[in-house]
Amino acid sequence: MAGECENAPQTPGRVTLHRLNRAEYNATVRDLLGDTTQPAKDFPIDDHGYGFDNIADVLSLSPLLMEKYSTAAERLVNDAWTRGAFNSCALDPLNPAPCAHEILSNFARRAWRRPVQQEEVDKLMTFVNLASQHADPPEVGVRLALRSVLVSPHFLFRVEKNAPPGSTEPYTLDNFELASRLSYFLWSSMPDDALFAAAEAGKLSDPAEVEAQVRRMLADPKARALVENFAGQWLFTRALGTAVPDGTLYGAFNEELRAAMRTETELFFAEFISGDHKLKDLIDAPFTYVNDQLAAYYGLPLPGSPTHKRVELTGHPERSGIFGKGSLLIVTSNPDRTSPVQRGVWVLEQLLCSAPPPPPPDVENLPPPITPDMTMKERMALHRSAPACQGCHRLMDPLGLAMENFDPIGRWRLQEVSGAPVDATGDLPDGAILAGVRDMQSYLKKDPKLTNCITEHMLTYATGRGLSEADHCAVKDVADKAEARGGRLVDYILSIVSSSHFTQRGAEEEQTP
């Protein structure tokens, strides 16, 4: 196993032209124009691929979306103009060209995230000339040109150059392309002035400079995008908003708890960005963030605050790590009962990258209890007795059953709704038994697939490209280097951004005649 990748080639792969998704569009216009209205909330929902909504291959551009871009561009420019965002110079009605040129070249450079060519600015200036020909004030022409910048492919897409025609060698990204990859990975937004200046000076070819930029960017509040957009999808926190537990059975859950659980998970993950924890300690880290309401719900000592406080989980190890978080436990349950299958699949897909195949089309649902006090484990065993179900359920069920002490809304319990005592033991295919969530945490942390799997998800998000078996050695290399650096989240990020998968773009594949 250790030598399987020793001499294996690592091809960086090609990322399709990457359209800004809704989160990226909102963050970009915020940083470009100071607009915080989140105009993309009215855009069509982005398609998902490989677990994320920033996968270039599935981010299509429909006529409706193009119309939305045009409408948003007009409103964004008008609002910014009213706020004085383009007051760097005064447009002289008799000689508007110098100021118009300054406004348009500066704006296009920032919006397109690269230097602009003189001929590109000249094309934008034609709008000013056109306004003059129609006896309109120069402001009209400049505004039209600014709108055209915002509907240009150079703004709406993250454009990266191809390798020279006929080349079979990967193309190393230039400094501006790398700056955009860095900023959209960590901030879901455009490069700021400092990153842009480093790109202009050619400094991003220096690994030390890249590391300094990464550490600076992770310390910036904009790194919250990594929590919301990467962790929010990887840990399913985003799905909490649409989870609807059965109000008759689980009326204790309410909107305040929903918000508190989301905040808890986000703050928990954010500490891994800023703190010194090893990334795999996400599994069982002995702390969390709760307010009084959530602490009471979990059965923890109250922190004495309506806002979230960091608390140690001394005496409450069941709440350690991501499996103690109500957000994850709710989104992996059915509205009226726990789902060992959903919980087991989540572990296999998100932590071990060993997703089971889809169920056969004629598979039957979980059978109803034969007796009122039948446990979930006994019902799962009954379901698993069907030959078509045995293979996958032998893998999924033990992992999910180990979480049975958590009810569908994340409360700790010793009895099921029926009154039957919870049986949280899961029998693994190798004969080992997981007796509850703590056993499962220990089992997962020892699994060598854990760090490779987290790396695979993060590299997928960082590049916006789905990975395949061909990327296996690259993933392993990134994970090994990250662990050798210390195994913290920042070590994984630094290992990713220095990898050829992040800094290079694969050559065009030869077309078969």
N, C-alpha and C positions, 0 to 999 in steps of 0.2 A: 504493500500500500504506500509505504514511504517513498519508494522509488518510482512509482507509476508516473509521476509528473516531472521527473528529473530532467528529461530532455524533450519533453512534450512542447510543441510550438504553441504559442499563445497569440492567437489572432484577435485584435481588439474588436472586430465586428463593426458593422456600419449602423449608425443611428439615422433613421429616416429624418428628413427635414422636420424639425420639432416645432409644432405650433404651441404657442402659449396656452396653457389650460386656464380655467377660470380663476383659480387661486393665483397663478402667475400673472395673469393680466391685471387683476386687482392690485397686487403688490407692486407691479411695474408702474402703473399709472400713479400709484401713491408716491413712489420714489421719484418718478419723472416730473410729475406736475403738482404734487402735494394734494392730490384728490383722494379723499378717504370714503367716497360714497359707494365704493365697490360696484361699479357699473356692470361687472360680469355676472352679477346675481341674476340679471335678466337674460343672460345668454343660455342657449341649450345646454343641458347637462353633458359633461364630458364623458366619453366612453372610457371604460376601464380595461386594462390588460395586465396580466401577471400580478394582480392585486393592487395596482396603482392607477391613478388617473393622469399620470404624466408620461405615459408610454407613447412615444412618437408614432408608432405604427398604427395606433387606433385613434389618433387625434385628427379627425377629418375636418374639412372645411365646407360646410353646406351653404347654399345660397342664403338661407335664413340667417346663418351666423354672420355671413359677410354683410348682410343688411344691418344686423345688430352692431357690427364693428363700425359701419359708416355713421349710424345714428349716435353711437357713443363718442366717436371722434369729434363730431360737430359739437356735442354738448361739452365734452372735456375741454376743447380749445376755447369755446366761448366763456366757460366758467373761469378757466385759467387766465384768459385775457382780462376779464373783469377784475380778477384778484390782483392783477399787475404782475403776473408771473413772467411776462415777456418785456418788462420795463428796463432791460439792460441798456437800452438806448432809445432815443426819440425819433420817430419816423417823420422826416422832413417831407411834407407834401410835394415840394418842388424837386427834391433829390432823395427819394426814399431808398435808393439802392444800397448805400453803405450799411444803413441800420438793418434793412431787411436781410441783407446777406449775413450780417452778424447773428441775427436772431435765428435764421433758418439753418445756418451751418452748425451753430452750437446745439440747437435742438435736435437736429438729425443725427449728429454725432452721439449724443446721449441716448436718443430713442433707438437708434440702430446698433448701439453698443460697439461702435468701431469708428475709425476715422472715415470721413466722407470725402469722396473725390470731387474735384472742382466741377466736373461735368454733371455730377449729381446735384450740386447746389445750383448750378445754372438752370437745370430743369425745374427746380423748385422756384427759382426766380421768375420763371415764365408766368406764374400765377400773378405776380406783382405787375408785370408788364401787361398782362391781360386786363387786370383791373384798371390800369391807366388808360388802356384803349377804350374801355367802356365808361370812362370818366368817373369811375368809382375811386374812393380814397384808397391809398396804398394799404391801409389796414385790412381792407377786404381781401386783397390779394395775399397778404401774409397769412391771414387766417385760413384761407383755402389751402395754401401750401402746408401749413402746420397740420391741417386735417389729412392731407395726402400722406404726410409722414406717418401718421397713426394708422392708416389703412394699407401702408406699404408692406409687402412680404418681409422686408428687412426688420420691421417692428413686430409683426404678428408671428413671425417664425424666428427660431434661433438658427441662423444660417451658418453652416460650416462648409468650408471649401472641400472639394474632392481632391484626391490624389491626381497627379497629371495623367492624362489619357494613356491607357496602355500599361500604366504602372501596376505592378502586383504587390508593391510594398505599402505598408500602412502609412498614412499621412499623419505627421505630427501636428497637432493643432497649433495655430499661432497664438500669441499672447492674449489677443482679444477674445478669441474663441474659448481659450482656457478660462479666462476671467468670467465669461458668461456661464460656462459649465460650473465653475465654483459657486458663483452667486445664485444660480438657480437650484443647485443642490442644497446649499445651506440656508438660503433666504427665500427661495421661490421668487426671486426678483432680480432686477438688473444690477450690474456692478455699481458700487458707489464711487465717489471721486478718488478715494485712496486706491481702490483696486484698479480703477481705470488708469490712474497715474502709473501704477506699477506695470500695467500692460504696455502703456505708451513708452515706458523706459526699458522695455524688454526684460524686466526683472523676473517674470514668471517662468522663465526657463531655469531659474535657480531654485532647487528644492528647498533651500533654507528660507527663501522669500515666500514660497508657496506655504510652507508651514507657518510662518509668521502671519501671513494673511488669513489662513484658516483659523488660527487661534484668536486673532482679532475679530473675525467674523462670528465665531461661536460665542464670544463675549458680548456681542451686540444684541440688543433686544429683538432684532429681526430674525435671529436664530430660532425664535419661537415657531417660525414656519416649519422647521425640521420636526418639531413636536407635533404640530397640527397636521402637517401634510404627509410626513413619513410615518411617524409613530401612530398618528390618527388612523392611518389605513392598515399598517402592519398589525397594530394591537386592536384593531376594530373599534377604537373609541368613537370614530365618526358614526358607526352604526347605532350607537346608543340613542341617538335622536329619534330613530324610527322604531325602537323596540317598544312593544305594547304588552306588558304583562297583564294577565287576566285580573281585572279589577275586583271581581268577586272573591277570588282565592287570595289575591296578593294586593289588596287595597292599601297596604302599608307603604307601598312605593308611590312616590309623587314627583312632581316636576322639580321641587327643590332638591330632592335626593338625586334625581337624574343629573342636574347641573353640578351638584357636589361631587358625584362620582366621576364625572368627566374631568373636573378640575383636579381631583385627586390623582388620576392617572397621568394627566399632563404634567403636573408638578413633580410627580414621581419620576417620569422619564426625563424631565428637564434637569433633574439633579444629576443624571448620568452625563449630561452635556457639560455641566459646570463642575461636577465633583470629581472625586478620585476613585470612583468605584470601577471594578472590572465589569465589562459589559454583560458577562454571563451571570453576574449577580442580580440581574433583572429577575431571575427566576426565584430568588429567595431573600432579597435584601430586607433586613429587619427594621425597616422604617416606612412610614407613609405620611400623607398629608390629609388631615381631616379637620372639619369644623365641628362644633358641638353636635349639630344634628346628625352628621354622618357617624361621628364617634359613638353616639348613643345607639344608632341603628346597628353598628357593628359590635356593640358591647365592649367598646374601649373606654378607658378613662377620658372624661371630657377635657379638651384643651383649654376650655374657658374662653372661647372666641367664636363669633359668628363667621369669621373668615378662617381659611385653612391655615393650620399650623403644622409644622413638622413634628412628628411624634415617633419615639422609639416603640417597638412592638414587644417590649419585654413582657413575658407572660402571655402573649397572644401570637405565637408563631404562625397560627393559621392564616393571619392577615399579611404575612410576609410575601414579598415578590408580587409579580403580576397576577398570580392565581388568587390572591386575597382581595383583588380589586372588584368591587361590585360591577363596574362597567363591563369587564370581560365576562363575568359570570352571567349577566343578564343577556348580553347579545349572543351567548352560546346556549341559550335555553329556549324552549318553546314558551308561548304565552302562559300555558297552564301547567307545565311540568318541566323538570330538568331534562336535558337531552345529553346523555353520556356520549351519543354519537357525535353531535355537533362539537361538544367539548373535546372529544378525542381527535376528531378531524382537525380542529383548530391547532392542537398540539402537533400533530403530524405534519400539517401544511406549513404553519408559521414558525415552528421551532426546529423541526427535523427535516423539512423539505422532502417528506416521504408521503405525499398525498396518495390516499387510496383511489382506485378507479371509481368512476361514478357507479351508483347502484344500478342493477339490471332494471329494465323498464317495468317488469311485472312484480317488482318486489313489494311485499306487503308491509304495512305499517306495524309499529310496535303493538303487540297483541294486548288486549285489555287484561287486567288482573283476573286470574281465575278465582282467587279468594280475596276478600277485602284487604287483608294484611300482607298481600304479596309485595315484596320489595322490588325496587327498580332493577336491582341486580338479577333477581329471579325472572322478571319479565324480559330482560335483555337476554338471559340464557335461553329462554323459550324462543325468542326471535332468532337467536343464533343457531338454533337447532335446524333451521331450514338450510339445506345444502348450499343454496345459492348465496347465502348470507355469511357463511362460516368464515371464508377466507379473510375478508376485510374486517369483519367485526372482531376477529381475534386480535387484531392490531388496535382498533379504535376503542373498543369497549373498556379494556383495563385502564386506559389513560383517563377516559371520561368518568368511569365509576369512582376513581380515586378522588374526584371532586364532589361526590354526592353529599358530603356534609354541608355544601352550600346549596341553598334552595334557589328557585328560578329568579329571585330578585336579590341574590347575593347575601342573604342572611345565613349565619351559621345555625345548623340544626342537628339534632340527634335523632329526630323522628321524621318520617315522611308524612305527607298530608293524611294518609290513611291511619296514622298512628303506629305503623310498623317501624321498628328501629332501623336507622340508616345502616346499610352495609356498604362501606366505602372501600372495599377490597377489590382489587383487580388482578386477575391472573394473566400474566404475560405468556406469550407463546413458548418462551424458554423455561417456563415452570416457576419463575420468580413471581412473588406476590407483592403488589403495591398496597400497603395498608394505609390509605388516606393520602391527602395532598402533600404532606411532608415527605413521604416515601417517593412520591412522584417527582418532587423537586430534586431530591438526591439523585434519582435515576436519570433525570434529564441533564443535570450538570455533569454527570460522568460520561454522557453520550458524546463521542467525538463529532457527531454530525451537527451538534448545537451551534458551534461557532461558525462552521462553514455555512450553515443555513441562514444565520443572521446576516452573514456577509453577503450571501446571494441576494437576500431581499434588499439590503442596503445598496449593493452595487446596481441592482436593477433600477432602483429609484434614482440613484445618482446619475446614471447614464440615460435613463428614460428608454431603456431597451430590454426586452425580454431575453433572459439567458437560456442557454440550452446545454446539453451534455458536453458540447464542444468547449464550453466556458469553464468546465469543472476544474481544470488545473489552475486557471487564473483565479478562481474563487478561493481555492485552497491556498494558493500563494499569498493572496491578500490577507486571508485569515491567519496564516502562520506568521507573517510579518507583523500583523497587529498584535498577536499574542506575545511575540518576542519583544515588542516595544512596551508591553505592560498590560495589554488586554483591555484598556479603557475604551470608551466610545470614541474619544478623540484619536486614539491610536488606530482604530478601525477606519475613521474618516481619513486620517493622514495616509494610511496604507492604500485606501481606495484612490485618493486624488493623485498619488504618485504612481499608480499602476498604468500599464500601457492601455488597459481598457478605458481609462478615463482621459489620458493625455493624447491618445491617438484615435484615428478614424480609419477603418479598414478600407482597402482599395476596392474599386468596383469589381464585382465578380464577372468573370468572362461569361458572355452569353453563348449558350449553345445554339448553333445555327439550326 
